[in-house]
């Protein structure tokens, strides 16, 4: 095979494969509350984002059952 052909094939493979270092890494931050509502959960998530390592808030939700509630934040970083 021609060296240019091999180099071109490797280049195409690298482009199609993409760069795995650009993938985001996400984590959950769970904070218990006696009760949970959306505005309070959102505020807690954005405060946690501000004091964390440069993450951004991908989403948040309140999860409640009969005995307690928790605010679950999904924080991601590129």
C-alpha positions in Angstrom: 0.0 0.0 0.0 1.0 3.5 -0.6 2.0 5.5 2.5 -0.3 8.3 1.6 -3.2 5.9 1.4 -2.4 4.4 4.9 -2.1 7.9 6.4 -5.4 9.0 4.8 -7.2 5.9 6.2 -5.8 6.5 9.7 -6.8 10.2 9.5 -10.4 9.2 8.5 -10.6 6.7 11.3 -9.5 9.3 13.8 -12.1 11.8 12.6 -14.9 9.2 12.5 -14.0 7.9 16.0 -14.1 11.3 17.6 -12.2 12.6 20.6 -13.3 10.7 23.8 -11.8 13.5 25.9 -14.6 15.8 24.8 -17.2 13.5 26.5 -18.9 15.0 29.6 -18.6 13.4 33.0 -21.6 13.7 35.2 -22.3 13.1 38.8 -25.3 13.3 41.2 -25.4 15.6 44.1 -28.2 14.5 46.6 -29.3 16.8 49.4 -32.0 15.7 51.8 -34.8 18.1 52.9 -37.8 17.8 55.1 -39.8 18.9 52.0 -38.7 19.6 48.4 -40.1 21.9 45.8 -38.7 22.8 42.4 -37.5 26.4 43.0 -35.6 25.4 46.2 -34.1 22.4 44.4 -33.0 24.5 41.5 -31.4 27.1 43.8 -29.5 24.4 45.7 -28.2 22.9 42.5 -27.0 26.2 41.1 -25.3 27.0 44.5 -23.6 23.6 44.4 -22.5 24.3 40.8 -21.0 27.6 41.9 -18.9 26.1 44.6 -17.9 23.0 42.7 -15.1 22.4 40.1 -16.5 24.2 37.1 -19.5 21.9 36.6 -22.8 22.9 35.0 -26.3 21.9 36.0 -27.7 19.4 33.5 -30.9 18.8 35.4 -32.5 18.5 38.8 -35.5 16.8 40.4 -37.3 16.4 43.7 -37.9 12.9 44.9 -40.3 12.4 47.8 -41.8 9.6 49.7 -43.8 9.3 52.9 -40.9 10.0 55.3 -38.4 12.4 53.6 -37.6 14.3 50.4 -34.4 14.7 48.5 -33.2 17.1 45.8 -31.1 15.4 43.2 -28.9 17.5 41.0 -27.2 16.3 37.9 -23.9 18.2 37.6 -21.7 17.6 34.5 -18.3 18.8 33.4 -16.8 18.7 29.9 
